[in-house]
Amino acid sequence: MISSTKLKSVDFYRKIPRDLTEASLSGAGLSIIAALSMMFLFGMELGNYLTLSTSTSVVVDKSTDGEFLRIELNISFPALSCEFASVDVNDVLGTNRLNITKTIRKFSIDRNLIPTGTEYHPGPVPNIMKHGDEVDEEYSEGSVSLTADTFPRYAQHYPILVVNFFAPWCYWSNRLKPSWEKAAKTISERYDPEVDGRILMAKVDCTEHGELCRKNHIQGYPSIRIFRKGSDLRDEYGQHDHESYYGDRDTETLVKTMEALVAPVPMESHKLAVGNKSDNATRDSKRPAPLTGGCRIEGFVRVKKVPGNLVISARSESHSFDPSQMNMSHVISHLSFGKKISPRLLAEVKRITPYLGGSIDRLNGRQYINRHGEQTNVTIEHYLQIVKTEVISRRSGRDYKLVEEYEYTAHSSLGESIYIPVAKFHFELSPMQILVIETPKSFSHFITNVCAIIGGVFTVAGILDSILHNTLNFMRKVELGKNF
């Protein structure tokens, strides 16, 4: 066996008997300073160990999240009616989707962006609307021309007032005119306005009575509105919230529709019937007219990951629009790309990378307003450059993809157009992506640094104490030599 004497010979920390050691005020001061320094440096090292470290790099995008990208939007148009508002998507591969409705919701709003009712439901509209063949035939005027002065009187007098808001230059208005006048004449003969008095077919020229058409939120020509008189007055004209007609425009269909409208109204009075006993065809061809001239569009669309366009405009296969009267001003409440991030995940992402998590959606809260009368035929375009960012967390010794987020930069412009104005969002995805990796610190590295702090401070303090002690002794010897 190894003797205790030999074992003691390898002791690195040999002890000095306590009766040979001497305490000093300088040593006590340095000890206190050393202890405080150790505590301060330990606190800094602990804080650095607990702080996440991230590395950012730019790499080629090798995404595996599919070929489609989701666009979330919430955009308000104070001067675009939900009646004609259309969300379209196209791209460089030839994709062209018009009037997306499955994932889009529309709400009528006023000029102050305040909703005026529940969700606007467009209802079924025929792709090909049937018109009469009487274009080349002679016909007589059967409907009554209304003006801003006569409209309130007729609206308050007749239980059913059906009005054709038209423009003489409009192709579809001219296609409707023969059928409309023939149907109006037939209805006038069957339900004499002076004797029967239950229904009247009329018309308004929007080029001459623009203010009247704007009050009724007419944006496409022709627009056929059905006004019902009742005790529940909505505005100064004295009618209920009215309806729009979207059925076929031939004489026979128009006459059948008018007869279905007048059937529930008692002949002896001009009171509005509560029930609607019209047939299914008539019911499907009508829907509530917009209460205001604005629309809030919200929802999402899915697009391919190639350069393309998201276009919001007024669209109809059987209406015409006056470009000089179209105002595509809008307020962007929200526009983002990719999947929505849950609040819990968002908090985790912001903990690792504070600048991520939706704070760089450049267009959120922006307003693009073209004041009426300042400039006409104005198309508003936004050019978006999209970059993907992946945040990877390294926990438990393995990589964990925390989130995939798409950020974008935007440049916007307003310019005149010879066509119907639109709001257009050009988007293009960058071939590169930003990779943010969380790098956790090693616990062994932390312990090593703590030991280095303790040993380093102790050693430096010992050196300083030795220097100070020897200096004081030397000064004492010099002092004693002078005395002798």
C-alpha positions in Angstrom: 0.0 0.0 0.0 1.0 3.6 -0.6 1.9 5.2 2.6 0.1 8.4 3.7 3.4 10.3 3.5 3.9 9.5 -0.1 0.2 10.3 -0.9 0.5 13.7 0.8 3.5 14.5 -1.4 1.2 15.0 -4.5 -1.0 17.6 -2.7 -1.3 20.6 -5.0 -2.9 22.7 -2.2 -0.4 22.5 0.7 -1.6 24.2 3.8 0.2 26.8 5.8 -0.3 26.6 9.6 -2.8 29.2 10.7 -0.4 30.5 13.3 2.0 31.5 10.5 -0.5 33.4 8.5 -1.1 37.1 9.0 -4.3 39.1 8.2 -4.0 42.6 6.9 -6.4 45.4 6.1 -5.1 45.6 2.5 -5.7 41.9 2.0 -9.3 42.2 3.5 -10.0 45.1 1.1 -8.7 43.1 -1.9 -10.7 40.1 -0.8 -14.0 42.1 -0.7 -13.3 43.6 -4.1 -12.4 40.1 -5.5 -15.7 38.6 -4.1 -17.8 41.4 -5.6 -16.0 41.0 -8.9 -16.6 37.3 -8.9 -20.3 37.9 -8.3 -20.6 40.5 -11.0 -18.8 38.5 -13.6 -20.8 35.3 -12.7 -24.1 37.3 -13.1 -23.0 38.5 -16.6 -21.9 35.0 -17.6 -25.2 33.5 -16.4 -27.2 36.1 -18.3 -25.2 35.4 -21.4 -25.8 31.7 -21.0 -29.6 32.2 -20.7 -29.8 34.6 -23.7 -30.6 32.9 -27.0 -28.1 33.2 -29.7 -29.2 33.2 -33.4 -27.3 33.1 -36.6 -28.8 34.5 -39.9 -27.9 33.4 -43.4 -29.2 33.7 -46.9 -29.6 30.5 -48.8 -31.3 29.2 -52.0 -35.0 28.6 -51.3 -35.5 24.8 -51.2 -39.0 24.9 -49.6 -41.0 21.8 -49.2 -44.3 23.4 -48.2 -46.0 22.8 -51.5 -46.4 24.7 -54.8 -49.1 27.1 -53.5 -49.0 30.2 -51.4 -51.8 31.6 -49.3 -52.6 35.3 -49.5 -54.6 36.7 -46.5 -56.4 40.0 -47.2 -58.7 42.5 -45.6 -59.2 45.6 -47.8 -61.9 48.3 -47.8 -63.0 50.1 -50.9 -65.2 53.1 -49.9 -66.4 53.7 -53.6 -66.6 50.1 -55.0 -69.9 48.4 -54.6 -70.0 44.7 -53.4 -72.5 44.2 -56.2 -69.7 44.2 -58.8 -66.5 43.8 -56.7 -64.4 41.0 -58.1 -61.2 39.3 -56.8 -59.2 37.9 -59.7 -55.8 36.0 -59.8 -53.5 35.4 -62.7 -49.8 34.4 -63.1 -47.1 33.9 -65.7 -48.0 30.2 -66.1 -51.3 31.2 -67.6 -53.6 30.7 -64.6 -56.5 33.1 -64.8 -59.2 32.8 -62.1 -62.0 35.4 -62.2 -64.3 36.5 -59.4 -63.2 34.2 -56.6 -66.0 33.8 -54.1 -65.5 30.5 -52.3 -62.9 31.9 -49.9 -63.8 35.6 -50.1 -66.4 37.4 -48.0 -67.8 40.9 -48.8 -69.5 43.4 -46.5 -71.2 46.6 -47.6 -69.6 49.7 -46.0 -70.1 53.4 -46.1 -67.6 56.1 -47.1 -66.3 56.0 -43.5 -65.6 52.3 -43.7 -68.4 51.5 -41.2 -70.3 48.2 -42.0 -74.0 48.8 -43.0 -75.3 45.3 -42.6 -74.5 41.6 -42.6 -72.3 39.8 -45.1 -73.2 40.5 -48.7 -74.2 37.3 -50.6 -74.0 37.7 -54.4 -76.3 34.7 -55.1 -76.5 32.9 -58.4 -76.0 35.0 -61.6 -76.2 33.4 -65.0 -73.0 33.4 -67.0 -74.8 34.1 -70.2 -77.8 36.4 -69.8 -80.7 35.9 -72.2 -81.7 39.0 -74.2 -84.5 39.6 -76.6 -84.1 39.7 -80.4 -86.0 42.9 -80.9 -83.0 45.1 -81.6 -84.0 45.8 -85.2 -87.7 45.9 -84.6 -89.7 49.1 -84.0 -91.1 49.6 -80.6 -92.8 52.3 -78.6 -91.8 53.8 -75.3 -93.6 51.9 -72.5 -91.7 52.9 -69.4 -91.8 56.2 -67.5 -88.7 58.5 -67.5 -87.9 59.6 -64.0 -85.8 62.5 -62.7 -84.4 63.5 -59.3 -87.6 65.5 -58.7 -90.1 62.9 -59.8 -88.4 59.8 -58.4 -89.5 60.4 -54.7 -93.1 60.9 -55.7 -93.3 57.7 -57.8 -91.5 55.7 -55.2 -94.0 56.8 -52.5 -97.0 56.2 -54.7 -96.6 52.8 -56.2 -96.2 49.6 -54.1 -93.9 48.2 -56.7 -91.6 50.5 -58.7 -89.1 48.8 -61.0 -86.4 51.1 -62.4 -83.9 50.6 -65.2 -80.8 52.8 -64.5 -79.1 53.0 -67.8 -76.5 54.9 -69.9 -77.2 55.7 -73.6 -73.6 54.8 -74.6 -73.7 51.4 -72.8 -73.9 48.3 -75.1 -75.9 46.3 -72.6 -78.3 49.1 -71.9 -79.1 49.3 -75.6 -79.5 45.5 -75.7 -82.0 45.7 -72.9 -83.9 48.8 -74.1 -86.3 47.0 -76.7 -87.2 44.2 -74.3 -87.6 46.7 -71.4 -89.9 49.0 -73.3 -92.1 46.1 -74.7 -92.4 44.6 -71.2 -93.3 48.0 -69.7 -96.0 48.5 -72.3 -97.4 45.0 -71.6 -97.4 45.5 -67.9 -99.0 49.0 -68.3 -101.8 47.5 -70.4 -102.4 44.6 -67.9 -102.0 46.8 -64.7 -103.0 50.3 -65.7 -101.1 52.7 -63.4 -104.2 55.0 -63.2 -106.7 52.2 -62.5 -104.8 49.3 -60.9 -101.9 51.3 -59.5 -99.9 48.4 -58.1 -96.8 48.4 -60.3 -94.9 50.8 -62.5 -91.9 50.2 -64.8 -89.6 53.3 -65.1 -86.1 54.3 -66.2 -83.4 56.8 -65.3 -80.7 58.1 -67.6 -77.6 58.2 -65.4 -75.8 60.5 -67.8 -78.4 63.2 -67.1 -79.2 62.4 -63.5 -75.9 61.3 -62.1 -76.6 62.4 -58.5 -79.8 60.3 -58.4 -77.9 57.3 -59.7 -75.1 57.8 -57.1 -77.7 58.0 -54.3 -78.9 54.5 -55.4 -75.2 53.3 -55.6 -75.4 52.6 -59.4 -72.0 51.6 -60.6 -72.8 49.3 -63.6 -75.2 49.8 -66.5 -77.9 48.7 -66.8 -78.9 48.2 -63.2 -82.5 47.1 -62.6 -83.8 48.0 -59.1 -87.0 46.9 -57.4 -88.4 49.4 -54.9 -91.2 48.4 -52.5 -93.2 51.0 -50.7 -94.0 50.5 -47.1 -94.2 52.0 -43.6 -90.6 51.1 -42.8 -88.9 54.0 -44.5 -85.2 53.7 -45.1 -84.5 57.2 -46.5 -86.1 60.3 -48.0 -87.5 58.4 -50.9 -89.7 56.3 -48.7 -88.9 52.8 -49.7 -87.7 49.6 -48.1 -84.2 48.3 -48.7 -84.5 47.5 -52.4 -83.5 44.6 -54.5 -81.5 44.1 -57.7 -82.7 42.0 -60.6 -80.2 39.7 -62.3 -82.4 37.5 -64.4 -82.7 37.2 -68.1 -83.5 40.4 -70.0 -85.9 39.2 -72.8 -89.4 40.5 -72.9 -91.1 37.3 -71.8 -88.9 36.8 -68.7 -89.3 40.5 -67.7 -93.1 40.3 -68.0 -93.2 37.1 -65.9 -91.0 38.7 -63.3 -93.2 41.8 -63.0 -96.4 39.7 -62.7 -94.8 37.6 -59.9 -93.9 40.8 -58.1 -97.3 42.3 -58.3 -99.3 39.1 -57.5 -99.0 39.4 -53.7 -100.1 43.1 -53.6 -103.8 43.6 -53.0 -105.5 45.5 -55.9 -107.7 47.6 -53.7 -104.8 49.1 -51.7 -101.2 50.1 -52.2 -99.8 48.3 -49.2 -96.7 46.2 -49.3 -97.4 42.5 -49.1 -95.4 40.8 -46.4 -95.0 37.5 -48.2 -93.4 36.8 -51.5 -95.2 34.2 -53.5 -93.1 34.5 -56.6 -91.8 31.3 -58.2 -88.3 30.0 -57.7 -87.0 31.4 -61.0 -88.0 34.9 -60.0 -86.6 34.5 -56.6 -83.2 33.3 -57.9 -83.0 36.3 -60.2 -83.2 38.8 -57.4 -81.0 39.7 -54.5 -80.8 42.6 -52.1 -79.2 45.7 -53.6 -76.2 47.2 -51.8 -77.2 49.7 -49.1 -74.1 51.7 -49.7 -71.5 52.3 -52.4 -68.5 50.7 -50.6 -67.3 47.2 -49.9 -64.9 45.5 -47.5 -63.3 42.4 -49.0 -61.7 39.8 -46.7 -60.6 36.2 -46.8 -57.8 34.4 -48.6 -56.8 33.1 -52.0 -54.2 30.5 -53.0 -51.8 31.2 -55.8 -48.9 29.4 -57.3 -45.3 30.3 -56.2 -44.6 32.2 -59.5 -44.8 35.8 -60.4 -48.5 36.9 -60.7 -51.2 39.4 -59.9 -54.0 39.8 -57.5 -56.5 42.2 -59.1 -59.6 43.7 -57.4 -62.0 45.5 -59.8 -65.6 46.0 -60.9 -66.6 43.0 -63.1 -69.8 41.8 -64.8 -70.5 39.9 -68.0 -73.7 41.8 -68.6 -73.0 45.4 -67.4 -70.9 48.3 -68.6 -68.9 50.7 -66.4 -67.9 54.3 -66.8 -64.2 54.5 -66.1 -64.4 58.2 -65.3 -66.8 57.3 -62.5 -64.8 54.4 -61.0 -62.8 55.2 -57.9 -60.5 52.4 -56.7 -59.4 54.1 -53.5 -58.8 51.6 -50.7 -57.5 51.1 -47.2 -55.5 47.9 -46.5 -56.2 46.6 -43.0 -54.3 43.4 -43.6 -52.3 41.8 -46.4 -49.9 38.9 -45.6 -48.5 35.8 -47.3 -48.4 32.3 -45.9 -50.2 30.5 -43.1 -51.5 32.4 -40.1 -49.3 32.1 -37.0 -51.0 31.1 -33.7 -50.6 33.5 -30.8 -48.6 30.9 -28.8 -46.2 30.3 -31.7 -46.0 34.0 -32.4 -44.8 34.6 -28.8 -42.2 31.9 -29.2 -41.0 33.4 -32.6 -40.7 36.9 -31.1 -38.7 35.5 -28.2 -36.1 34.1 -30.6 -36.3 36.8 -33.3 -38.2 39.9 -32.1 -38.4 41.6 -35.6 -40.4 38.6 -37.0 -44.0 37.7 -36.5 -46.0 39.9 -38.9 -44.4 43.3 -38.0 -43.0 43.7 -41.5 -46.3 43.5 -43.5 -45.5 46.8 -45.2 -49.0 47.7 -46.4 -51.0 47.0 -43.2 -52.8 50.2 -42.2 -52.0 52.1 -45.4 -54.5 54.3 -47.2 -54.5 54.9 -51.0 -57.1 57.5 -51.7 -58.0 59.2 -55.0 -60.3 62.1 -54.1 -63.3 62.3 -56.3 -62.7 64.9 -59.0 -58.9 65.1 -58.5 -58.1 62.6 -61.2 -60.1 60.0 -63.2 -59.3 56.6 -64.6 -56.8 56.0 -61.8 -55.4 52.5 -61.4 -53.5 51.8 -58.1 -50.7 49.3 -58.3 -48.6 47.7 -55.6 -45.3 45.9 -56.4 -44.5 43.3 -53.8 -41.2 41.4 -53.4 -41.7 38.4 -51.2 -38.9 36.7 -49.2 -39.4 33.5 -47.2 -37.9 33.3 -43.7 -37.4 30.0 -41.8 -36.8 30.0 -38.0 -35.1 26.8 -36.8 -34.8 26.1 -33.0 -32.3 23.6 -31.8 -33.7 22.0 -28.7 -32.8 18.6 -27.1 -29.9 18.2 -29.6 -32.0 18.2 -32.7 -33.2 20.8 -35.3 -36.9 21.8 -35.0 -38.5 24.1 -37.6 -40.4 26.6 -35.6 -42.0 28.7 -38.3 -42.0 29.5 -42.0 -43.0 33.1 -42.6 -43.2 35.2 -45.8 -42.2 38.9 -45.6 -42.4 41.4 -48.3 -41.4 44.9 -49.4 -43.8 47.1 -51.3 -43.7 50.0 -53.7 -47.0 51.6 -54.8 -48.0 53.9 -57.6 -51.1 55.7 -58.9 -51.4 56.1 -62.6 -54.0 56.9 -65.3 -55.5 54.0 -67.3 -57.4 53.9 -70.6 -59.3 50.9 -69.2 -61.5 50.4 -66.2 -59.5 51.3 -63.1 -58.4 48.5 -60.8 -56.4 47.8 -57.7 -53.6 45.5 -58.6 -51.0 43.7 -56.5 -48.0 42.4 -58.4 -46.3 39.7 -56.4 -43.0 38.0 -57.0 -41.2 35.5 -54.8 -37.5 35.7 -54.3 -35.4 32.6 -55.2 -33.5 33.1 -52.0 -34.6 32.7 -48.4 -33.5 33.9 -45.0 -32.5 31.2 -42.5 -32.5 32.1 -38.8 -31.1 29.3 -36.6 -31.2 29.3 -32.8 -27.9 28.2 -31.3 -28.1 27.1 -27.7 -25.1 27.5 -25.5 -23.2 24.6 -24.0 -23.6 24.0 -20.2 -20.0 22.7 -20.0 -18.8 25.9 -21.6 -20.7 27.9 -19.0 -19.1 25.9 -16.1 -15.7 26.3 -17.7 -16.2 30.1 -17.9 -17.4 30.2 -14.3 -14.3 28.4 -13.1 -12.1 30.6 -15.2 -13.8 33.7 -13.6 -13.3 32.4 -10.0 -9.7 31.3 -10.6 -8.7 34.3 -12.6 -10.1 36.8 -10.1 -8.6 34.9 -7.2 -5.1 34.8 -8.9 -5.2 38.4 -9.9 -6.3 39.4 -6.4 -3.4 37.3 -4.9 -0.8 38.9 -7.2 -2.1 42.4 -6.3 -2.1 41.6 -2.6 1.5 40.3 -2.8 2.7 43.4 -4.6 0.9 45.6 -2.1 2.2 43.7 0.9 5.9 43.7 -0.4 5.6 47.4 -1.2 4.4 48.2 2.3 7.2 46.1 3.8 9.8 47.8 1.7 8.5 51.2 2.7 8.7 50.2 6.4 12.3 49.1 5.9 13.2 52.3 4.2 11.6 54.2 7.0 13.5 52.2 9.7 16.8 52.8 7.9 16.3 56.6 7.9 15.7 56.5 11.6 19.0 54.8 12.3 
